[in-house]
Amino acid sequence: VPYDPFPGPLGTQTLAQPASQIVRARSVEKRSALSSRGACAGRLSSRRARSHVLRLGRRAAHQRQPRHMSFPPQDTPSDVPTLAPLSLGSPLADRSPSSSARGTDWMDSRNSSIYGGDSFMGGMRKVTSARDLAGYKGSPPVALWPGGAKVAVQIVLNYEEGGENCLLHGDTQSEHLLSEIIGAAPLQNERHANMESMYDYGSRAGFWRLHKMLLKYGVPVTVFAVGMALERNEDAAAAMQDAGWEIASHGYRWIDYQDVAEETERDHISRCVEIHKKLFGKPPAGIYQGKPNIHTRRLVVEQGCFLYDADSYADDLPYWTFEFGRPHLIVPYSLSENDMRFVTPSGWSHGDQFAQHLMDTLDELLEEGHEGHPKMMSVGLHCRIVGRPGRARALAKFLHYLNSKPKGDVWVATREDIARHWHAKHWPQAYD
C-alpha cells in the first residue's frame, strides 16, 4: 500500500524509502517550480544544489532517527509479523474484527503499546494503540431507556472529605486539588490549615445542604464515596443509605493512583468493598477510582463484584470492554457538566453559568433523543464546592428545570439503574 508523505506532483513514496531520497526528490520538484517562475529564480549552480539537497537529507535522516536505534532498525525481532505500510489519510486496510474489538489497530496485539503512538519496524511506520478511538462509529445503539425516555440523567455527589491527602492520614504532603485556593501547591511534610478547613466544610455543612436539596426535588442520586471518608463520618453514610441513594466506591483514598504500587491499589479496592459490606450490608455495584492508572480497570474486574466502572469520559452512552476475557461495562462520567469548573482556571465565576450550561446540555440531548438518538447526561457535584450557598442555588435552578420537562422525556436514574438496564438490553450477543 503506498504512502505519500508529500501530497502533490511529487508522487508517491513509501515509508521504507530513505529520508535523504525523499528530501532529494522534494528538492528537485522545488527547483523545477523555481525554474518555471523565471530564469533568475532558478539560477543555482549544480554544485550548490547538490550540496543543499545532501545537507537537507542528512538533517532529515538525523531528525527522524530515534536515539536508541539505527535507521532503519537492524535488530527487529524475528517473531514480529511483517506488516504492510499504511496509506496516509486512508482507513486502516488490514483490520480484523478481533483486533478491532481488542482496541488494536491492524496489528498483532503482542506489539501494541498501551500508551499508543508511532514506532518503526523494518523502516516502516506502524500505528499502535490499546485505545478504542472508533467507539460506536457514528451509529450508537438505541438506548431503549424505560418509558421511551429521550435522555437518561444521573446526578453524582462526590463524597471525598476525609480521604484526601493530609499528614493526619499518614501522607507526606497536604492536599492541593479542587479547593477555593486555585493553583495551590502541596506542602511537603506539613499540614495546610486552610486546605483542611475547606475540605471540612464539605462534610460538616455542604453535604447536609445538598442532602436536603436533593431530597426536596426527589431525584435519584449516586454517591461516589471515598472509603476512608465514609469511615470518618458514619452519620453522613447513614444519611445516604436512608435516602435510598446508590453508594458507589470512589476508591479508599482520594489520591492519585498513577504511581501507587499495584498491590497497594488492589488492597485499597478490596478494603472499600469490605467497608461497604460493613456500613451498608452489601458491596458497591460501581466504582469510580477518579485518578486511576492503566492497570486500575484490570484490578476492578479481578475483584469480581462490580457491575460497572466509571473511570472514562469517552462517550455519551455506556459501552463494553472485552480486554479481560469477559464483558465489562463502563458507564462514562463527565468533567464538563461538573461543579469542579468553579475551582479551575478560566472556569465558572458564578452560579448562573453553571445552571445555564446544565440546562443547555439537557436541551441538546433531549433534541438528539427526539431525533432517535437517546443519550445519557452525567452531572458531577462536590460537597465543598456546590455545597456553598450561592452555588447550591444554581443547582436548585437546574433541578427545577429538570423536573419541569415532560414526564416520559427524561429518565432520572442512578448509575446502577443505568448499568442494569444496559446489561439487560445491550448484553453482547457473542457472550449469550
SETI-500044 format. One record per residue (C-alpha): residue in one letter; x, y, z. Coordinates in Angstrom, 2 decimals, padded with zeros to 5 digits. Each point is the difference from the previous one (the first is absolute). Layout:
# SETI-500044
PT	a	X	Y	Z .
...
# end
This chain:
# SETI-500044
PT	v	000.00	000.00	000.00 .
PT	p	001.60	003.31	-001.00 .
PT	y	000.77	002.76	002.46 .
PT	d	000.17	003.62	-001.11 .
PT	p	001.76	002.25	002.54 .
PT	f	-000.01	002.96	-002.44 .
PT	p	-003.36	000.15	-001.83 .
PT	g	000.21	001.71	-003.36 .
PT	p	001.92	-000.28	-003.29 .
PT	l	002.91	-001.72	001.72 .
PT	g	-001.87	-003.29	-000.16 .
PT	t	-000.04	-002.94	002.37 .
PT	q	002.78	-001.06	002.34 .
PT	t	000.15	-002.90	002.45 .
PT	l	000.92	000.19	003.63 .
PT	a	002.83	-002.45	-000.59 .
PT	q	001.66	002.50	-002.35 .
PT	p	003.04	001.77	001.56 .
PT	a	-000.73	003.50	001.22 .
PT	s	002.83	001.43	-002.11 .
PT	q	-001.64	-001.26	-003.21 .
PT	i	-003.36	001.47	000.99 .
PT	v	001.53	003.38	000.75 .
PT	r	002.10	-000.12	-003.21 .
PT	a	-003.10	-000.69	-002.09 .
PT	r	-001.84	002.79	001.74 .
PT	s	002.88	002.37	-000.73 .
PT	v	-000.04	-000.94	-003.68 .
PT	e	-003.69	000.85	-000.12 .
PT	k	000.69	003.32	001.72 .
PT	r	002.78	000.90	-002.47 .
PT	s	-002.31	-000.82	-002.89 .
PT	a	-002.62	002.34	001.42 .
PT	l	002.60	002.72	000.44 .
PT	s	001.15	-000.38	-003.59 .
PT	s	-003.53	000.43	-001.28 .
PT	r	-000.24	003.38	001.71 .
PT	g	002.88	001.43	-001.96 .
PT	a	003.63	-000.46	-000.81 .
PT	c	001.21	002.24	002.80 .
PT	a	-001.89	-001.97	002.63 .
PT	g	001.51	-003.30	-001.04 .
PT	r	003.70	000.95	-000.35 .
PT	l	001.57	-002.34	002.52 .
PT	s	003.19	-001.69	-001.10 .
PT	s	-000.20	-003.79	-000.15 .
PT	r	002.74	-000.28	002.62 .
PT	r	-001.86	002.23	002.47 .
PT	a	-003.29	-001.82	-000.68 .
PT	r	001.50	-003.42	000.63 .
PT	s	001.67	001.19	003.20 .
PT	h	-003.28	001.53	001.17 .
PT	v	-001.99	-003.19	-000.65 .
PT	l	002.55	-002.25	001.75 .
PT	r	000.12	002.31	003.02 .
PT	l	-003.81	-000.05	000.32 .
PT	g	-000.04	-003.76	-000.42 .
PT	r	002.53	-000.54	002.77 .
PT	r	-001.90	002.37	002.29 .
PT	a	-003.35	-001.72	-000.65 .
PT	a	001.46	-003.44	000.57 .
PT	h	001.55	001.16	003.28 .
PT	q	-003.28	001.55	001.17 .
PT	r	-002.01	-003.12	-000.83 .
PT	q	002.44	-002.40	001.66 .
PT	p	-000.82	-000.93	003.61 .
PT	r	003.07	000.25	002.21 .
PT	h	-000.28	-003.58	001.20 .
PT	m	-000.17	-001.77	-003.38 .
PT	s	001.48	000.09	-003.49 .
PT	f	-001.95	001.17	-003.03 .
PT	p	-001.32	-002.21	-001.38 .
PT	p	000.19	-002.34	003.02 .
PT	q	002.16	-003.05	-000.52 .
PT	d	-001.01	-001.89	003.15 .
PT	t	-003.71	-000.63	-000.62 .
PT	p	-000.99	-003.19	001.86 .
PT	s	-000.54	-002.97	-002.29 .
PT	d	-003.39	-000.83	001.52 .
PT	v	-001.52	003.39	-000.87 .
PT	p	-002.48	-000.37	-002.89 .
PT	t	000.75	001.76	-003.27 .
PT	l	-002.52	002.80	-000.51 .
PT	a	-000.83	002.00	-003.09 .
PT	p	000.43	003.78	000.24 .
PT	l	-003.04	002.20	000.38 .
PT	s	-001.50	002.50	-002.39 .
PT	l	000.01	003.41	001.68 .
PT	g	-003.45	001.37	000.58 .
PT	s	-001.76	-003.20	-001.08 .
PT	p	-001.78	-002.60	002.16 .
PT	l	002.15	-002.69	001.53 .
PT	a	-000.02	-002.67	-002.67 .
PT	d	000.65	-003.21	001.90 .
PT	r	-002.23	000.09	003.07 .
PT	s	-001.64	-003.17	001.21 .
PT	p	-003.08	000.05	002.24 .
PT	s	001.94	-001.71	002.75 .
PT	s	002.77	002.59	000.04 .
PT	s	-002.51	002.82	-000.16 .
PT	a	-001.85	-001.42	002.99 .
PT	r	003.26	-000.06	001.93 .
PT	g	000.56	003.64	-000.80 .
PT	t	003.12	-000.64	-002.11 .
PT	d	000.42	001.51	-003.45 .
PT	w	000.79	-002.59	-002.71 .
PT	m	002.88	-001.53	001.86 .
PT	d	000.81	-003.00	002.19 .
PT	s	-000.99	000.79	003.59 .
PT	r	003.41	-001.25	001.23 .
PT	n	001.55	003.15	-001.44 .
PT	s	-002.63	002.56	000.99 .
PT	s	001.10	002.76	002.34 .
PT	i	-002.32	000.78	002.88 .
PT	y	000.89	003.64	-000.45 .
PT	g	-000.59	000.01	-003.77 .
PT	g	002.17	001.95	-002.43 .
PT	d	002.22	-000.73	-002.99 .
PT	s	002.98	-002.30	-000.17 .
PT	f	002.29	-001.27	-002.73 .
PT	m	000.29	-003.54	-001.24 .
PT	g	002.20	-000.90	-002.93 .
PT	g	000.01	003.60	-001.18 .
PT	m	-003.81	000.19	-000.03 .
PT	r	-002.28	001.83	002.40 .
PT	k	-002.71	-001.95	001.81 .
PT	v	-002.84	001.53	002.01 .
PT	t	-000.37	-001.57	003.44 .
PT	s	-002.84	000.56	002.42 .
PT	a	-001.67	-001.71	002.93 .
PT	r	-002.70	002.68	-000.08 .
PT	d	-003.32	-000.28	-001.80 .
PT	l	-000.16	003.19	-002.02 .
PT	a	-002.87	-001.23	-002.20 .
PT	g	-002.66	-000.71	002.61 .
PT	y	-003.45	-000.41	-001.51 .
PT	k	001.29	001.42	-003.33 .
PT	g	-002.80	002.56	-000.27 .
PT	s	-002.74	-002.63	000.38 .
PT	p	-000.60	-000.50	003.73 .
PT	p	-002.64	-002.47	001.13 .
PT	v	-003.45	001.33	000.80 .
PT	a	000.14	000.21	003.77 .
PT	l	-003.60	-001.19	000.57 .
PT	w	-000.26	001.96	003.22 .
PT	p	-003.04	-000.96	002.12 .
PT	g	-003.26	001.58	-001.10 .
PT	g	001.55	001.14	-003.28 .
PT	a	001.96	002.77	001.74 .
PT	k	002.11	002.19	-002.27 .
PT	v	002.82	000.47	002.49 .
PT	a	001.18	-001.67	003.19 .
PT	v	001.19	002.48	002.64 .
PT	q	001.99	-001.02	003.03 .
PT	i	001.22	002.16	002.85 .
PT	v	003.33	-000.87	001.64 .
PT	l	000.94	001.34	003.43 .
PT	n	003.71	-000.46	000.69 .
PT	y	000.65	-000.62	003.69 .
PT	e	003.78	000.43	000.45 .
PT	e	000.54	002.08	003.12 .
PT	g	002.05	-001.99	002.50 .
PT	g	001.77	-002.13	-002.60 .
PT	e	002.22	002.67	-001.57 .
PT	n	003.74	000.48	000.47 .
PT	c	000.81	001.08	003.57 .
PT	l	002.82	-000.70	002.42 .
PT	l	-002.62	-001.15	002.50 .
PT	h	-000.95	-002.74	-002.49 .
PT	g	003.56	-001.26	-000.21 .
PT	d	000.93	001.96	-003.14 .
PT	t	003.19	001.96	-000.62 .
PT	q	-001.67	003.06	-001.49 .
PT	s	-003.12	002.12	000.25 .
PT	e	-002.90	-000.04	-002.47 .
PT	h	000.09	002.55	-002.83 .
PT	l	-002.81	-000.89	-002.44 .
PT	l	-003.59	001.19	-000.43 .
PT	s	-000.15	002.72	002.60 .
PT	e	-000.60	003.75	000.11 .
PT	i	003.79	000.49	-000.13 .
PT	i	000.38	-000.42	-003.75 .
PT	g	003.52	-000.98	-000.94 .
PT	a	000.99	-001.03	003.51 .
PT	a	003.18	-002.03	000.37 .
PT	p	000.26	-002.92	002.44 .
PT	l	001.97	000.68	003.15 .
PT	q	002.61	-002.68	000.56 .
PT	n	000.03	-001.51	003.50 .
PT	e	-002.25	002.81	001.28 .
PT	r	-003.67	000.45	000.69 .
PT	h	-001.98	002.60	-001.96 .
PT	a	-002.46	001.51	002.47 .
PT	n	-002.07	001.89	-002.57 .
PT	m	-000.25	-002.97	-002.36 .
PT	e	-001.09	-002.31	002.82 .
PT	s	-002.74	002.36	001.14 .
PT	m	-001.35	000.44	-003.55 .
PT	y	-000.31	-003.76	-000.30 .
PT	d	-001.57	-000.13	003.46 .
PT	y	-002.70	002.37	-001.27 .
PT	g	-001.07	-002.61	-002.52 .
PT	s	-000.73	-002.68	002.58 .
PT	r	-001.22	002.32	002.79 .
PT	a	-002.30	002.33	-001.99 .
PT	g	000.03	-000.53	-003.76 .
PT	f	-001.09	-003.62	000.10 .
PT	w	-003.03	000.72	002.16 .
PT	r	-001.11	002.94	-002.14 .
PT	l	000.14	-002.16	-003.14 .
PT	h	-001.59	-002.95	001.78 .
PT	k	-003.02	002.14	000.90 .
PT	m	-000.26	001.53	-003.48 .
PT	l	000.26	-003.27	-001.91 .
PT	l	-002.66	-001.58	002.21 .
PT	k	-002.22	003.03	-000.54 .
PT	y	000.10	-000.42	-003.78 .
PT	g	-000.36	-003.78	000.26 .
PT	v	002.77	-000.90	-002.42 .
PT	p	001.87	-003.30	000.19 .
PT	v	003.66	000.46	000.89 .
PT	t	003.21	-002.00	-000.35 .
PT	v	002.65	000.81	002.60 .
PT	f	003.63	-000.50	-000.97 .
PT	a	001.16	-000.64	003.57 .
PT	v	003.64	-000.23	001.06 .
PT	g	000.42	-002.91	002.42 .
PT	m	002.06	001.82	002.60 .
PT	a	-002.42	002.96	-000.10 .
PT	l	-002.93	-002.33	000.75 .
PT	e	001.90	-001.48	002.96 .
PT	r	000.58	003.49	001.43 .
PT	n	-003.64	001.14	-000.24 .
PT	e	-002.41	-002.87	000.52 .
PT	d	-002.88	002.45	000.56 .
PT	a	000.33	001.20	-003.58 .
PT	a	000.26	-003.62	-001.19 .
PT	a	-003.23	-000.86	001.83 .
PT	a	-001.76	003.03	-001.52 .
PT	m	000.98	-001.14	-003.51 .
PT	q	-001.40	-003.46	000.68 .
PT	d	-003.21	001.30	001.58 .
PT	a	-000.57	002.19	-003.06 .
PT	g	000.05	-003.08	-002.23 .
PT	w	002.97	001.25	-002.00 .
PT	e	002.41	-002.27	-001.83 .
PT	i	003.36	000.08	001.76 .
PT	a	002.80	-000.87	-002.41 .
PT	s	003.68	-000.30	000.83 .
PT	h	002.26	002.98	-000.62 .
PT	g	003.11	-001.89	001.08 .
PT	y	001.27	-000.35	003.53 .
PT	r	001.94	003.29	-000.21 .
PT	w	-000.56	003.17	-002.02 .
PT	i	003.54	-000.07	-001.33 .
PT	d	001.68	-000.40	-003.36 .
PT	y	000.51	-003.72	-000.66 .
PT	q	002.26	000.58	-003.00 .
PT	d	003.16	-001.18	001.79 .
PT	v	-001.53	-002.02	002.82 .
PT	a	001.30	-003.58	000.16 .
PT	e	-002.35	-002.57	-001.49 .
PT	e	-000.26	-002.00	003.21 .
PT	t	-000.88	003.15	001.95 .
PT	e	-002.71	000.98	-002.45 .
PT	r	-001.39	-003.54	-000.01 .
PT	d	-000.14	000.12	003.80 .
PT	h	-001.75	003.39	-000.08 .
PT	i	-002.67	-001.30	-002.38 .
PT	s	-000.59	-003.05	002.21 .
PT	r	-000.10	002.17	003.11 .
PT	c	-002.74	002.16	-001.55 .
PT	v	-002.10	-003.07	-000.69 .
PT	e	000.31	-001.03	003.66 .
PT	i	-000.92	003.49	001.23 .
PT	h	-003.16	-000.06	-002.13 .
PT	k	-000.94	-003.44	001.33 .
PT	k	000.48	001.24	003.55 .
PT	l	-001.89	003.30	-000.37 .
PT	f	-002.65	-000.89	-002.59 .
PT	g	-000.22	-003.77	000.12 .
PT	k	001.07	-000.55	-003.63 .
PT	p	002.92	000.70	-002.35 .
PT	p	-000.15	003.03	-002.31 .
PT	a	-001.44	-000.55	-003.48 .
PT	g	002.32	002.53	-001.61 .
PT	i	003.38	001.61	000.45 .
PT	y	001.54	003.29	-001.08 .
PT	q	003.61	000.08	001.09 .
PT	g	000.21	003.56	-001.34 .
PT	k	003.75	000.20	-000.46 .
PT	p	000.81	-003.48	-001.32 .
PT	n	002.92	-001.50	-001.89 .
PT	i	000.08	-002.33	-002.98 .
PT	h	-000.28	-003.06	002.24 .
PT	t	-002.95	001.15	002.14 .
PT	r	-002.75	-001.50	-002.18 .
PT	r	001.66	-003.43	000.03 .
PT	l	000.10	000.10	003.81 .
PT	v	-003.67	001.02	000.07 .
PT	v	-000.99	-002.93	-002.21 .
PT	e	002.12	-002.38	002.07 .
PT	q	-001.93	001.05	003.11 .
PT	g	-003.05	-001.67	-001.53 .
PT	c	-002.85	001.92	001.65 .
PT	f	-000.30	003.14	-002.12 .
PT	l	-002.85	000.38	-002.48 .
PT	y	001.74	002.97	-001.65 .
PT	d	002.77	002.54	000.31 .
PT	a	-000.14	003.69	-000.83 .
PT	d	003.67	000.80	-000.65 .
PT	s	-000.60	001.28	-003.51 .
PT	y	-001.15	003.18	-001.69 .
PT	a	-000.07	-001.55	-003.48 .
PT	d	-003.68	-000.11	-000.98 .
PT	d	-003.56	001.19	000.53 .
PT	l	-001.15	-003.60	000.50 .
PT	p	001.17	-003.02	001.97 .
PT	y	002.27	-002.39	-001.91 .
PT	w	001.68	-003.37	000.43 .
PT	t	003.64	-000.91	000.19 .
PT	f	001.23	-003.53	-000.73 .
PT	e	003.61	000.35	001.12 .
PT	f	-000.26	-002.44	002.89 .
PT	g	-001.60	-003.09	-001.51 .
PT	r	-003.59	000.95	000.73 .
PT	p	-002.20	003.06	-000.55 .
PT	h	000.50	002.82	002.45 .
PT	l	-002.31	003.03	-000.04 .
PT	i	001.23	003.60	000.09 .
PT	v	-002.49	002.73	000.86 .
PT	p	001.88	003.19	-000.91 .
PT	y	000.15	003.03	002.26 .
PT	s	000.50	003.68	-000.88 .
PT	l	002.32	002.79	001.13 .
PT	s	-001.90	002.51	-002.16 .
PT	e	-003.42	-000.08	001.64 .
PT	n	001.78	000.21	003.30 .
PT	d	000.22	002.58	002.78 .
PT	m	003.80	-000.43	000.10 .
PT	r	000.16	002.71	-002.65 .
PT	f	-000.74	002.51	002.76 .
PT	v	003.49	-000.64	001.37 .
PT	t	002.03	-000.35	-003.20 .
PT	p	001.75	002.77	-001.97 .
PT	s	-002.35	001.73	-002.46 .
PT	g	-002.91	-001.97	001.42 .
PT	w	-003.39	001.25	001.17 .
PT	s	000.03	003.17	002.06 .
PT	h	-003.64	-000.10	001.15 .
PT	g	-002.85	-002.44	000.29 .
PT	d	-002.04	001.14	-003.00 .
PT	q	002.74	-001.26	-002.33 .
PT	f	-000.17	-003.42	001.61 .
PT	a	-003.80	-000.18	-000.11 .
PT	q	-000.17	001.23	-003.60 .
PT	h	002.60	-002.51	-001.16 .
PT	l	-001.93	-002.87	001.58 .
PT	m	-003.28	001.19	-001.50 .
PT	d	001.57	000.40	-003.45 .
PT	t	001.48	-003.49	000.22 .
PT	l	-003.34	-001.48	000.96 .
PT	d	-001.80	001.78	-002.85 .
PT	e	002.56	-001.12	-002.59 .
PT	l	-000.19	-003.63	001.13 .
PT	l	-003.81	000.14	000.04 .
PT	e	000.03	001.26	-003.57 .
PT	e	002.33	-002.81	-001.06 .
PT	g	-002.24	-002.47	001.79 .
PT	h	-003.08	001.21	-001.87 .
PT	e	001.98	-000.51	-003.22 .
PT	g	000.43	-003.66	000.91 .
PT	h	003.33	000.03	001.84 .
PT	p	-000.59	-000.09	003.79 .
PT	k	003.06	000.68	002.11 .
PT	m	001.08	000.30	003.63 .
PT	m	000.80	003.14	002.02 .
PT	s	002.21	-000.07	003.09 .
PT	v	000.05	002.86	002.52 .
PT	g	002.96	000.05	002.42 .
PT	l	-000.27	001.71	003.40 .
PT	h	002.38	000.46	002.95 .
PT	c	-001.06	000.78	003.56 .
PT	r	002.68	002.68	000.56 .
PT	i	-000.64	001.70	-003.38 .
PT	v	-003.66	000.13	-001.00 .
PT	g	-000.89	-000.46	003.68 .
PT	r	000.75	003.71	000.45 .
PT	p	-003.27	002.01	000.23 .
PT	g	000.23	002.07	-003.19 .
PT	r	001.07	-002.95	-002.11 .
PT	a	-002.64	-002.24	001.57 .
PT	r	-002.62	002.47	-001.18 .
PT	a	001.23	-000.49	-003.56 .
PT	l	-000.37	-003.76	000.40 .
PT	a	-003.56	000.55	001.23 .
PT	k	-000.77	001.92	-003.22 .
PT	f	001.13	-002.94	-002.07 .
PT	l	-001.91	-002.54	002.09 .
PT	h	-003.16	002.10	-000.36 .
PT	y	000.57	000.16	-003.77 .
PT	l	000.62	-003.75	-000.12 .
PT	n	-003.27	-000.75	001.79 .
PT	s	-001.89	002.34	-002.34 .
PT	k	000.69	-002.19	-003.04 .
PT	p	-002.87	-002.18	-001.28 .
PT	k	-000.31	-003.27	001.85 .
PT	g	001.27	-002.76	-002.20 .
PT	d	002.61	002.15	-001.73 .
PT	v	002.58	-000.24	002.80 .
PT	w	000.96	-003.06	002.01 .
PT	v	001.79	001.12	003.17 .
PT	a	001.82	-003.04	001.31 .
PT	t	002.94	-001.20	002.02 .
PT	r	003.05	-001.31	-001.79 .
PT	e	-000.82	-003.47	001.30 .
PT	d	-003.46	000.30	-001.63 .
PT	i	001.64	000.93	-003.29 .
PT	a	002.54	-002.81	000.27 .
PT	r	-002.69	-002.61	000.70 .
PT	h	-002.04	001.30	-002.91 .
PT	w	003.02	-000.30	-002.31 .
PT	h	000.74	-003.53	001.21 .
PT	a	-003.63	-000.98	-000.69 .
PT	k	-000.49	001.74	-003.36 .
PT	h	003.47	000.17	-001.53 .
PT	w	001.92	-003.05	001.18 .
PT	p	002.47	-001.03	-002.76 .
PT	q	-001.64	-002.78	-002.01 .
PT	a	003.26	-001.88	-000.48 .
PT	y	000.02	-000.68	003.77 .
PT	d	-003.57	-001.28	000.33 .
# end
